[in-house]
Amino acid sequence: MSLKAVGVIDIPDSTGTLFDHGAFEPRSRRVFVAHTARDRIEVIDHDTSRHLTTLHGFPEAAGVVADDGQVLITNRGAAGLAWIDAHALETRAVFDTGVRPNGVAIVSRMKLAVVACIGDKTHGPVLQVLDLEGHQRWAIDLPGQPRWCVTDVTGARLFLAIRDPSIVLVARLPELDEVQHWTLPSAGAHGIDIDHQASRLYIACDSGSLVELETIAGKICGEWPLAGVPDATFFNPASGLVHVAIGKPGLVQSVNPCTGASTQFMTATGAKTTALVPPDSLYVFSPTHLGALALVEA
């Protein structure tokens, strides 16, 4: 199964810009995109394939995750996390975080946010869990720069990709205890997603491979070559494909873990992040296209 283009959704003021993560929120049927270079969030209506609105005031917006009518956004330029209502498009709360927050996950039923902060020369990388409706928070120091993170289907365990050393850090939520480090066979752990049904993790690594781990003890189950340095990585439960965005030369590589088959769809240089909309849609955020390139599995 390969990808095909079905159109481009224009996003205002996208010349010479930079996008980061995007996420589909299923209840509102909207895609939320971090427009990092413009300090804002772009909102796309999936069902009408159009740009709906722009939300301002998100300094260096980076990570975006959405579920159950809620959207979380990490703002690297403000050391903060924004909590947004996906329907009203209003900010419900803003929380202080560590320095340069990046990867983010949400456990909707427990109203928990997980934030992985990169840090700087004077502040080390940290992982934080925030109680969105209370005042509790938990934190642990990290052994290296965090990238993206996901939780298991129950929200009981977190899986965080760490660049160097190239590992998946595993911790129990919300206390961030029972920590494990699963070493990867490829350097530069980056994008990560999870197949809840098969209990498999997929980690795209900077050195050029996609690694499959089982989620119980971190056993390596497979590894496939990638065409470049990866970024956003999504597993589609409807098709079983793993889509990996590669900003240079600019493509999406789709891997079928069951067969090992791999296809490539050329996008454009700098198109390194995506958002998956099951059962068959993938948005690629591309400065060259001045917006979101809409693809479907075909």
C-alpha positions in Angstrom: 0.0 0.0 0.0 1.4 3.4 -1.0 0.5 7.1 -0.5 -1.0 9.4 -3.1 -1.6 13.2 -2.9 -5.2 14.5 -2.9 -4.5 18.2 -2.4 -2.9 21.0 -0.5 -4.5 23.0 2.3 -3.1 26.5 2.3 -1.9 27.9 5.7 -1.5 31.7 5.9 1.9 33.3 6.2 3.8 30.1 5.4 6.6 31.5 3.1 10.0 30.6 4.6 8.4 29.2 7.7 8.8 26.2 10.0 6.2 23.8 11.2 6.6 21.2 14.0 4.2 18.6 15.3 0.6 18.1 14.4 -2.3 16.0 15.9 -5.8 15.0 14.9 -8.5 15.5 17.6 -11.2 12.9 16.8 -14.2 14.5 18.6 -13.9 17.9 16.9 -12.5 16.3 13.6 -9.8 19.0 13.6 -6.0 18.9 13.0 -3.9 21.1 15.2 -0.5 22.2 13.8 2.4 23.8 15.6 3.5 26.8 13.5 6.8 27.2 15.3 8.2 30.0 13.3 5.1 32.2 13.8 4.4 31.4 17.5 1.0 30.1 16.8 -1.3 27.1 16.2 -3.0 26.4 12.9 -6.3 24.6 12.9 -7.5 22.5 10.0 -11.0 21.1 9.5 -10.4 17.6 8.3 -13.9 17.0 6.9 -14.0 20.1 4.7 -10.2 20.0 3.9 -9.7 23.7 4.8 -7.8 25.9 7.1 -10.2 26.9 9.8 -8.4 29.5 12.0 -5.1 30.6 13.5 -4.6 30.7 17.3 -2.0 33.2 18.4 0.3 33.4 21.5 2.2 30.1 21.5 5.9 31.0 21.6 7.9 28.5 19.6 5.1 26.0 19.6 6.6 22.5 19.3 4.8 19.4 20.5 1.1 18.9 19.9 -1.1 16.0 21.1 -4.9 15.7 21.1 -7.7 13.5 22.4 -11.2 13.6 23.9 -11.8 17.2 23.0 -8.5 18.4 24.5 -5.3 19.6 22.9 -1.9 20.0 24.6 0.8 22.2 23.2 4.4 22.6 24.4 5.8 26.1 23.9 9.6 26.0 23.8 9.9 29.8 23.8 8.0 30.2 27.1 8.8 27.0 29.1 5.1 26.3 29.2 2.3 23.9 28.4 -1.0 25.1 27.0 -4.2 23.2 27.5 -6.9 24.0 24.8 -10.5 23.1 24.3 -10.7 21.6 20.8 -14.2 22.7 20.2 -14.3 26.2 21.6 -10.6 26.8 20.6 -10.0 28.6 23.9 -7.1 28.1 26.3 -8.2 26.4 29.4 -4.9 26.8 31.3 -1.2 27.3 30.9 1.3 25.5 33.1 5.0 26.2 33.8 7.4 23.4 32.7 11.1 22.8 32.5 13.2 24.6 29.9 12.4 24.0 26.2 9.5 21.5 26.5 9.2 19.3 23.4 7.6 15.9 23.4 4.1 15.7 25.0 1.6 13.0 25.7 -1.9 13.0 27.2 -3.9 10.5 29.4 -7.4 11.9 28.9 -9.3 9.8 31.4 -6.8 10.7 34.2 -6.4 14.4 33.1 -2.6 14.0 32.9 -0.1 15.7 30.7 3.4 14.3 30.2 6.1 16.8 29.1 9.6 16.0 28.0 11.9 19.0 28.4 15.2 19.4 26.5 16.8 21.9 28.9 19.8 24.1 28.1 23.4 24.8 29.2 22.3 25.5 32.8 19.2 23.2 33.1 19.4 19.5 32.5 16.6 17.5 30.6 13.6 16.5 32.7 10.5 14.5 32.3 7.4 15.9 34.0 3.8 14.7 34.7 1.2 17.4 35.3 -2.2 17.0 36.9 -4.4 19.2 34.6 -7.2 19.6 37.1 -5.2 19.7 40.3 -1.9 20.9 41.7 0.1 17.7 41.7 3.2 17.2 39.5 5.9 14.6 39.3 9.4 14.9 37.7 12.6 12.9 37.1 15.9 13.9 35.5 16.7 12.4 32.1 20.0 10.8 30.9 19.9 12.6 27.6 17.9 14.8 25.2 14.3 13.7 25.0 12.4 13.4 21.7 8.8 12.2 21.3 6.8 10.0 23.7 3.7 7.8 23.8 1.7 5.9 26.5 0.2 2.5 26.5 -3.5 2.0 25.9 -4.3 2.2 29.6 -2.1 5.3 30.3 -0.2 3.3 32.9 3.2 3.4 31.2 5.1 6.0 29.3 7.7 5.3 26.5 10.1 8.1 25.7 12.6 8.2 22.9 16.0 9.7 24.0 18.6 10.8 21.5 21.9 10.0 23.2 22.2 7.5 24.7 19.8 6.1 22.1 17.2 4.4 24.3 13.6 4.1 25.1 13.0 5.2 28.7 10.0 3.5 30.3 8.3 4.8 33.4 5.1 4.1 35.3 2.5 6.9 35.4 1.9 9.2 37.1 4.7 8.8 39.7 7.4 8.2 37.0 8.8 5.3 39.0 9.8 1.7 37.9 12.1 3.3 35.3 13.7 1.2 32.7 16.2 2.0 29.9 15.9 -0.1 26.7 18.9 0.3 24.5 18.3 0.6 20.8 20.5 -0.9 18.0 20.5 2.4 16.1 21.7 5.8 17.2 19.6 8.9 17.7 16.1 7.7 18.8 13.7 10.3 17.5 10.1 9.6 16.4 8.1 7.0 18.2 4.6 5.5 18.0 2.8 2.4 19.4 0.6 -0.4 18.1 -1.6 -1.0 21.1 -3.2 -4.1 19.8 0.1 -5.9 19.0 2.0 -4.4 21.9 4.7 -3.0 19.6 6.7 0.2 19.6 8.2 1.8 16.5 11.1 4.1 16.9 12.7 6.0 14.0 16.4 6.7 14.6 18.6 9.4 13.2 21.2 7.0 12.0 18.7 5.7 9.5 16.5 2.9 10.7 13.1 2.0 12.1 13.2 -0.2 15.1 10.4 -2.4 16.4 10.3 -3.3 20.1 7.7 -5.3 22.1 6.3 -3.2 24.9 6.6 -5.7 27.8 10.4 -6.0 28.2 11.8 -4.1 25.2 12.7 -7.1 23.1 13.9 -6.1 19.6 11.5 -7.6 17.0 12.6 -6.0 13.8 14.6 -3.2 12.1 14.3 -1.6 8.6 16.5 0.9 6.8 15.2 4.5 6.3 16.1 6.9 3.5 17.4 9.7 5.7 17.1 11.3 9.1 13.6 10.8 10.4 11.2 13.0 12.4 7.5 12.5 13.0 6.5 8.8 13.1 2.9 7.5 13.0 1.6 3.9 13.2 -1.8 3.5 11.4 -3.9 0.8 13.2 -6.3 0.6 10.3 -3.7 -0.4 7.8 -0.8 -1.6 9.9 1.6 0.8 8.2 4.3 2.9 9.9 4.7 6.4 8.2 8.0 8.1 8.8 8.6 11.7 7.7 12.1 12.5 6.5 12.9 16.2 6.0 15.9 15.7 3.7 15.5 15.0 0.8 11.8 15.3 1.7 9.7 12.2 1.7 7.4 10.0 3.7 8.6 6.4 4.0 5.9 3.8 4.7 6.9 0.5 6.2 4.8 -2.6 6.6 6.2 -4.4 9.6 4.4 -7.6 8.8 6.1 -8.0 5.4 9.1 -5.6 5.6 7.8 -3.9 2.4 8.6 -0.2 2.1 7.5 2.6 -0.2 8.5 6.2 -0.5 6.4 9.3 -1.4 8.4 12.4 -2.3 7.2 15.6 -0.5 9.7 18.5 -0.3 12.8 19.5 1.6 11.9 20.6 5.1 8.6 18.6 5.2 9.5 16.7 8.4 6.4 16.5 10.4 2.9 14.9 9.9 -0.4 14.2 11.4 -2.3 10.9 11.0 -6.1 10.8 10.6 -7.3 7.2 10.6 -8.3 5.2 8.7 -6.3 6.5 5.7 -5.3 10.1 5.7 -1.9 11.7 6.4 -1.1 15.4 6.5 2.5 16.5 5.7 3.4 20.0 6.9 5.5 21.5 4.2 6.9 25.1 3.9 7.5 24.5 0.2 3.8 23.7 -0.3 2.9 26.7 1.9 0.7 24.5 4.1 -0.4 20.9 4.6 0.0 18.4 1.8 -2.9 16.0 2.1 -2.1 12.3 1.4 -4.2 9.1 1.5 -3.2 5.5 1.6 -4.0 3.9 -1.7 
